Amino acid sequence: MTSLSSKEVLRAVNPVLRSWVAYFRYGVSKQTFSYLGWYAWRRMTLWIRCKHPRMT
């Protein structure tokens, strides 16, 4: 997916994140959403690093 723009990647990821939020809304929300936020942030930083390998 490194050939896609960040806008396209976020449009693809957004429905998945929304469905996870809807699924976990009634459970242990704080811990789940905290992990989900961390995981999404980590994956996006890894994607950016793959897309721009020389950037620090």
MARBA-3410 file (N, C-alpha, C, O; in Angstrom, 1 decimal):
56
0.8,-1.2,0.0,0.0,0.0,0.0,0.9,1.3,0.0,0.3,2.4,0.2 ~ 2.1,1.1,-0.2,3.0,2.3,-0.2,2.8,3.2,-1.4,3.2,4.4,-1.4 ~ 2.1,2.7,-2.4,1.9,3.5,-3.6,0.7,4.4,-3.4,0.5,5.4,-4.2 ~ -0.2,4.2,-2.4,-1.3,5.0,-2.2,-1.0,6.3,-1.4,0.0,6.3,-0.7 ~ -1.8,7.3,-1.6,-1.6,8.5,-0.8,-2.2,8.3,0.6,-3.0,7.4,0.9
-1.8,9.2,1.5,-2.3,9.0,2.9,-3.8,9.2,3.0,-4.5,8.6,3.8 ~ -4.4,10.0,2.1,-5.8,10.2,2.1,-6.5,8.9,1.7,-7.6,8.6,2.3 ~ -6.0,8.2,0.7,-6.6,6.9,0.3,-6.5,5.9,1.4,-7.4,5.1,1.6 ~ -5.4,5.8,2.0,-5.2,4.9,3.1,-6.2,5.1,4.3,-6.8,4.2,4.8 ~ -6.3,6.4,4.6,-7.2,6.7,5.7,-8.7,6.5,5.3,-9.4,6.1,6.2
-9.0,6.6,4.1,-10.4,6.3,3.6,-10.6,4.8,3.7,-11.7,4.4,3.9 ~ -9.6,4.0,3.5,-9.7,2.5,3.6,-9.8,2.1,5.0,-10.5,1.1,5.3 ~ -9.0,2.7,5.9,-9.0,2.3,7.3,-10.2,2.8,8.1,-10.6,2.1,9.0 ~ -10.7,3.9,7.7,-11.8,4.5,8.5,-13.0,3.6,8.7,-13.5,3.5,9.8 ~ -13.5,2.9,7.7,-14.7,2.1,7.9,-14.4,0.9,8.9,-15.2,0.5,9.7
-13.1,0.4,8.8,-12.7,-0.7,9.7,-12.7,-0.2,11.2,-13.2,-0.9,12.1 ~ -12.1,1.0,11.4,-12.1,1.5,12.7,-13.5,1.8,13.2,-13.8,1.6,14.4 ~ -14.3,2.3,12.4,-15.7,2.6,12.8,-16.5,1.3,13.2,-17.2,1.3,14.2 ~ -16.2,0.3,12.5,-16.9,-1.0,12.9,-16.4,-1.5,14.2,-17.1,-2.1,15.0 ~ -15.1,-1.4,14.4,-14.5,-1.9,15.7,-15.1,-1.0,16.8,-15.4,-1.6,17.9
-15.2,0.3,16.6,-15.8,1.1,17.7,-17.2,0.7,17.9,-17.7,0.7,19.1 ~ -18.0,0.4,16.9,-19.4,0.1,17.1,-19.5,-1.3,17.8,-20.4,-1.5,18.6 ~ -18.6,-2.2,17.5,-18.6,-3.5,18.1,-18.3,-3.5,19.6,-18.9,-4.1,20.4 ~ -17.2,-2.7,20.0,-16.7,-2.7,21.3,-17.4,-1.5,22.2,-17.0,-1.3,23.3 ~ -18.4,-0.9,21.6,-19.0,0.3,22.3,-19.5,-0.1,23.7,-19.5,0.7,24.6
-20.1,-1.3,23.8,-20.8,-1.7,25.0,-19.9,-2.5,26.0,-20.4,-2.8,27.1 ~ -18.7,-2.8,25.6,-17.8,-3.6,26.5,-16.9,-2.7,27.3,-17.3,-1.7,27.8 ~ -15.7,-3.2,27.5,-14.7,-2.5,28.3,-14.1,-1.5,27.3,-13.1,-1.7,26.7 ~ -14.8,-0.4,27.2,-14.5,0.6,26.1,-13.2,1.3,26.3,-12.4,1.5,25.4 ~ -12.9,1.8,27.5,-11.7,2.6,27.7,-10.4,1.8,27.3,-9.6,2.3,26.6
-10.3,0.6,27.8,-9.1,-0.2,27.5,-9.0,-0.6,26.1,-8.0,-0.5,25.4 ~ -10.1,-0.9,25.5,-10.2,-1.3,24.1,-9.9,-0.2,23.2,-9.1,-0.3,22.2 ~ -10.5,1.0,23.4,-10.2,2.1,22.6,-8.8,2.7,22.7,-8.2,3.2,21.8 ~ -8.3,2.6,23.9,-6.9,3.0,24.1,-6.0,2.1,23.3,-5.0,2.6,22.6 ~ -6.2,0.8,23.3,-5.4,-0.1,22.5,-5.6,0.1,21.0,-4.6,0.1,20.2
-6.8,0.3,20.6,-7.1,0.6,19.2,-6.5,1.8,18.7,-5.9,1.9,17.6 ~ -6.5,2.9,19.5,-5.8,4.1,19.2,-4.3,3.9,19.0,-3.7,4.4,18.1 ~ -3.7,3.2,19.9,-2.3,2.9,19.9,-1.9,2.1,18.6,-1.0,2.4,17.9 ~ -2.7,1.1,18.4,-2.5,0.2,17.3,-2.6,0.9,15.9,-1.8,0.8,15.1 ~ -3.7,1.7,15.8,-3.8,2.5,14.5,-2.7,3.5,14.3,-2.2,3.6,13.2
-2.3,4.2,15.4,-1.2,5.1,15.3,0.1,4.4,14.9,0.9,4.9,14.1 ~ 0.4,3.2,15.5,1.6,2.5,15.2,1.6,2.0,13.8,2.6,2.1,13.1 ~ 0.5,1.5,13.3,0.4,1.0,11.9,0.6,2.2,10.9,1.2,2.0,9.9 ~ 0.1,3.3,11.2,0.2,4.5,10.3,1.7,4.9,10.3,2.2,5.3,9.2 ~ 2.3,5.0,11.4,3.7,5.4,11.5,4.6,4.3,10.7,5.5,4.7,10.0
4.3,3.1,10.8,5.0,2.1,10.1,4.8,2.2,8.6,5.7,2.0,7.8 ~ 3.6,2.6,8.2,3.3,2.8,6.8,4.0,4.0,6.2,4.6,3.9,5.1 ~ 4.1,5.0,7.0,4.8,6.2,6.6,6.3,5.9,6.5,7.0,6.4,5.6 ~ 6.9,5.1,7.4,8.3,4.8,7.3,8.6,3.9,6.1,9.7,4.1,5.5 ~ 7.7,3.1,5.7,7.9,2.3,4.5,7.8,3.1,3.3,8.5,2.9,2.3
6.9,4.1,3.3,6.7,5.0,2.2,7.8,6.0,2.0,8.2,6.3,0.9 ~ 8.4,6.4,3.1,9.5,7.4,3.1,10.7,6.8,3.9,10.9,7.3,5.0 ~ 11.4,5.9,3.4,12.5,5.2,4.2,13.6,6.1,4.6,14.3,5.8,5.6 ~ 13.9,7.2,3.9,15.0,8.1,4.3,14.6,9.1,5.3,15.5,9.8,5.8 ~ 13.3,9.3,5.6,12.9,10.3,6.5,13.0,9.8,7.9,12.8,8.6,8.2
13.5,10.6,8.8,13.6,10.2,10.2,12.4,10.6,11.0,12.4,10.4,12.3
END
